Amino acid sequence: MNISAVLLVCIISAIIVAGVTSHAYAVQFTVFLSPKQNAASVDLTGVRFLTLSYPAGGALANQFNGKSEHVRFTMNAPENVISTINQDIASEKQSPARITNATMEYTGDMLGQPDSLLVSYKLDLKALISNYVLQSSSNNSIIDLNWRSFIVNQPLVVDTPKYGKVNVNAPIGLFQVTHPAVAQQLLNSPAADIMQDPILNFQTIGAPMDNWHFLFDPTGSIAGASGLFSQQPGSRAVSVYALGESSLREGTYTEQTRDASASINGETVGVHASTPPPSAQIQIAGFSKTQKSGNGGDVAYVSAQAPSGTVTATGGFPTQVLLVFGGMMGGIAVFVLFKSRSPKTTTTTTTRTTSGKSPPAGGEAPRSSRVGEGSPF
């Protein structure tokens, strides 16, 4: 086995490990678009972290210190959620694409410490996206990509059997379920904007497609072997676009932060919010080339065959492209590790809202072992 082959295997393995590690924490967007089917499964994940800093030994410290609280549920997305998202895609992005048949998985976790409350949110939306093909012929298609960067500015309130009504699209929703008095004071404070900032915000995914890294695999052999990319029946060629790796050309992708203060029960509280950098992947069946549309959005021109001279992922495999993918996922993995190493305190009281089981000895809330379900707590 030559050196390049060994390097290729190592890089692919590194990408897989880093990709699995990052799924629970990065802003995610993953889709495989088939021009022939004009319908595809899309996975959208919104993530947010909050830290409320309060005086040690005060009333809020007594209320939260040592507590680990969790609100978690999975459900079919109700019609009000689907219609709101579709309205935003139509009005904001002028796109004909629409989502249907969506499922939602919501995770909200709180961990109280002597002088701070750590809060994490994750909203995973799996849906069917359709009507993204603008034009189609026997050999060529034009696909709309502008819908990818929508933002849902409205509250998304769902009715759950266990928790009642929950606003899954804003940080305040978790507090309204677990600590309604604190939630009301936060909404009446300068931190209200942070507490109502939409979790389903994919504006960072709207970076121009020229800034996305591109890989074309005409046979699907490398993509399939890596386990990272999908293949659709009847289509072997795959165009892959990836966003999230920082470089001189694309710029630096960093976490987005906001800060404010609030007065709760007479105590001054610092509110810090952070959103991880984006991680996105768009796969298109066939060879594609992106261009700007008339309304300033992005479209992909798709053909079954690549033009002569196209750099592909077979034969002389472009290792530098894999290095880009590995660097992108590795950078997100570093961010995850940093977040996951937040200082913990031994809890004395544990409130679980989703299970009657007690935590293990020592009182600290266990971390989830399931990828995509955990939090840094």
Long-range contacts (C-beta under 8 A, 24 or more apart in sequence): 4-317, 4-319, 7-319, 8-317, 8-319, 8-322, 11-319, 11-322, 11-323, 11-325, 11-326, 12-225, 12-226, 12-228, 12-322, 14-326, 14-329, 14-330, 15-226, 15-228, 15-322, 15-325, 15-326, 15-329, 16-226, 16-227, 16-228, 17-333, 18-326, 18-329, 18-330, 18-332, 18-333, 19-228, 19-329, 20-371, 21-332, 21-333, 21-336, 22-279, 22-329, 22-332, 22-333, 22-335, 22-336, 23-371, 23-372, 24-122, 24-336, 24-368, 24-371, 24-372, 24-373, 24-374, 24-375, 25-276, 25-332, 25-335, 25-336, 25-339, 25-376, 26-244, 26-276, 26-277, 26-278, 26-279, 26-332, 26-335, 26-336, 27-202, 27-204, 27-205, 27-275, 27-276, 27-277, 27-278, 27-279, 27-280, 28-124, 28-279, 28-280, 29-148, 29-202, 29-205, 29-278, 29-279, 29-280, 29-281, 29-282, 30-280, 30-281, 31-129, 31-148, 31-281, 31-282, 31-283, 32-230, 32-232, 32-283, 32-284, 32-285, 33-132, 33-143, 33-282, 33-283, 33-284, 33-285, 33-300, 34-232, 34-235, 34-285, 35-133, 35-136, 35-141, 35-143, 35-284, 35-285, 35-286, 35-302, 36-234, 36-235, 36-285, 37-232, 38-130, 38-131, 38-132, 38-133, 38-136, 39-128, 39-129, 39-130, 40-128, 40-129, 40-130, 40-132, 41-126, 41-127, 41-128, 41-129, 42-99, 42-126, 42-127, 42-128, 42-129, 43-124, 43-125, 43-126, 44-124, 44-125, 44-126, 44-127, 44-200, 44-202, 45-122, 45-123, 45-124, 45-125, 45-372, 46-121, 46-122, 46-123, 46-125, 46-169, 46-198, 46-199, 46-200, 46-201, 46-202, 47-120, 47-121, 47-122, 47-123, 47-199, 47-275, 47-276, 48-120, 48-121, 48-171, 48-197, 48-199, 48-273, 48-274, 48-275, 49-118, 49-119, 49-120, 49-121, 49-273, 49-274, 49-275, 49-276, 49-339, 49-376, 50-117, 50-118, 50-119, 50-120, 50-121, 50-171, 50-194, 50-271, 50-272, 50-273, 51-116, 51-117, 51-118, 51-119, 51-270, 51-271, 51-272, 52-116, 52-117, 52-119, 52-269, 52-270, 52-271, 53-115, 53-116, 53-269, 53-270, 53-271, 53-272, 54-115, 54-116, 54-117, 54-264, 54-267, 54-268, 54-269, 54-270, 55-115, 55-267, 55-268, 56-114, 56-115, 57-114, 58-267, 59-265, 59-266, 59-267, 60-117, 60-182, 60-264, 60-265, 60-267, 60-269, 61-114, 61-115, 63-112, 63-179, 63-182, 64-110, 64-112, 64-113, 64-117, 65-112, 65-113, 65-114, 65-345, 65-348, 66-112, 66-345, 66-346, 66-347, 66-348, 66-349, 66-350, 66-363, 67-110, 67-111, 67-112, 67-347, 67-349, 67-350, 67-351, 68-109, 68-110, 68-111, 68-112, 68-347, 68-350, 68-351, 68-352, 68-359, 68-364, 68-365, 68-377, 69-109, 69-110, 69-178, 69-351, 69-352, 69-353, 70-107, 70-108, 70-109, 70-110, 70-352, 70-353, 70-354, 70-365, 71-106, 71-107, 71-108, 71-109, 71-163, 71-166, 71-174, 71-177, 71-178, 71-353, 71-354, 72-106, 72-107, 72-108, 72-354, 72-373, 73-105, 73-106, 73-160, 73-162, 73-163, 73-166, 73-354, 74-103, 74-104, 74-105, 74-106, 75-103, 75-104, 75-158, 75-160, 76-102, 76-103, 76-104, 77-102, 77-103, 77-104, 77-125, 77-127, 77-158, 78-158, 78-159, 80-156, 80-157, 81-156, 81-158, 82-127, 84-152, 84-154, 84-156, 85-150, 85-152, 85-200, 88-150, 88-151, 88-152, 88-153, 88-154, 89-147, 89-150, 92-150, 92-151, 93-146, 93-147, 93-149, 93-150, 93-297, 94-146, 94-295, 94-297, 95-132, 95-144, 95-146, 95-147, 95-297, 96-131, 96-132, 96-134, 96-144, 97-129, 97-130, 97-131, 97-132, 97-144, 97-147, 98-129, 98-130, 98-131, 99-127, 99-128, 99-129, 99-130, 100-127, 100-128, 100-130, 101-127, 101-128, 102-126, 102-127, 102-128, 103-127, 104-158, 104-168, 105-372, 105-373, 106-166, 106-168, 107-373, 107-375, 108-173, 108-174, 108-177, 109-365, 109-375, 109-377, 110-174, 110-178, 110-377, 111-344, 111-365, 111-377, 112-347, 113-343, 113-344, 113-345, 114-345, 118-342, 118-376, 118-377, 119-171, 119-174, 120-375, 120-376, 120-377, 121-171, 121-174, 121-199, 122-372, 122-373, 122-375, 123-168, 123-169, 123-199, 123-200, 124-372, 125-200, 134-299, 139-303, 139-304, 140-301, 140-302, 140-303, 141-286, 141-301, 141-302, 142-299, 142-300, 142-301, 142-302, 143-284, 143-288, 143-299, 143-300, 143-302, 144-293, 144-297, 144-299, 145-209, 145-282, 145-290, 145-297, 145-298, 145-299, 145-300, 146-293, 146-295, 146-297, 146-298, 146-299, 148-202, 148-205, 148-206, 148-280, 148-282, 149-202, 149-203, 149-204, 149-205, 149-206, 150-202, 151-198, 151-200, 151-201, 151-202, 151-203, 152-198, 152-200, 152-201, 153-198, 155-196, 156-200, 162-353, 162-354, 163-353, 168-199, 169-198, 169-199, 169-200, 170-195, 170-196, 170-197, 170-198, 170-199, 171-195, 171-196, 171-197, 171-199, 171-273, 172-196, 177-353, 178-353, 182-264, 185-262, 185-263, 185-264, 185-265, 186-262, 186-264, 186-271, 189-260, 189-261, 189-262, 189-263, 189-264, 190-260, 190-261, 190-262, 191-260, 191-261, 191-262, 191-269, 191-271, 193-258, 193-260, 194-258, 194-260, 194-271, 194-273, 195-271, 197-258, 197-273, 201-275, 204-253, 204-256, 204-277, 204-278, 205-243, 205-278, 205-280, 207-243, 207-250, 207-278, 208-298, 209-241, 209-290, 209-298, 209-300, 210-290, 211-243, 211-249, 211-250, 211-251, 212-241, 212-242, 212-243, 212-280, 212-282, 212-290, 213-241, 213-242, 213-243, 213-245, 213-321, 213-324, 213-325, 213-328, 214-239, 214-240, 214-241, 214-321, 215-239, 215-240, 215-242, 215-313, 215-318, 215-321, 215-325, 216-240, 216-287, 216-306, 216-310, 216-311, 216-312, 216-313, 217-312, 217-313, 217-314, 218-287, 218-306, 218-312, 218-313, 218-314, 219-314, 221-314, 222-313, 222-314, 222-317, 223-313, 229-283, 230-283, 232-285, 235-285, 235-286, 237-285, 237-286, 237-287, 237-304, 237-305, 237-306, 238-283, 238-284, 238-285, 239-283, 239-284, 239-285, 239-286, 239-287, 239-288, 239-300, 239-302, 240-281, 240-282, 240-283, 240-284, 241-281, 241-282, 241-283, 241-284, 241-290, 242-280, 242-281, 242-324, 242-325, 242-328, 243-278, 243-279, 243-280, 243-281, 243-328, 244-277, 244-278, 244-279, 244-280, 244-328, 244-329, 244-331, 244-332, 245-324, 245-325, 245-327, 245-328, 245-331, 246-277, 246-331, 247-324, 253-277, 253-278, 253-331, 255-335, 276-332, 276-335, 276-339, 277-331, 277-332, 277-335, 279-328, 279-329, 279-332, 336-376, 339-376, 340-367, 340-376, 342-376, 342-377, 344-377
